[in-house]
Amino acid sequence: MLEITMSSATYRLTRIHRRVDDAILREMSRRLPDSLRLLRLKKLRLAVKDRLASLMRKPRAS
């Protein structure tokens, strides 16, 4: 069985990604979404996603 453990950094980044994603959804649901805010949020979400991917690729010392 494969056991996956999440480091504190991975957990923290996952939570940040979820919060940014929620902020994007809230902004998009507004009557007049702020396109600049959306752009910044999407860039932030991508940066967090890239950092998460980087952490997942690193081999862990046992």
Helices and strands as residue ranges (DSSP letters): H 8-29, H 35-57
